[in-house]
């Protein structure tokens, strides 16, 4: 599975003029299931992004995760958005090929699994809508943007 994480001051998803998900400070997670991906990869991806220390501590160092954003124990939000275009292959020309993306039913299943696991382990989770035409609004904080990829376990 692939994901692009953006540390945000705020983010939202709008579908057909309606805001369907929004967060304040936290992570915008653009996630893509690829062919052959599994729940185990989704679990590892979620565990990694929840513990990734990319938020500033009191000394201004990147030393806090989305789960421990401030000294008062408040965690940040997660806005999880499906984005199959992260599987784009542009090695063969100028038009991207998406053959590496999971088939739609499998992509939806893994996205729904990832969201369910996130909701089971993190108190603030908002989402986009799988396969919808979405407008994602964000204020990238930093900016901090990190690409993650979880390979199958050996």
Beta strands, then each sheet from edge to edge (+ up, - down):
strand 1: 2-15
strand 2: 18-23
strand 3: 26-32
strand 4: 55-56
strand 5: 62-64
strand 6: 77-82
strand 7: 125-127
strand 8: 135-149
sheet 1: 2+ 1- 3+ 6+ 7+
sheet 2: 2+ 1- 8+
sheet 3: 4+ 5-
end
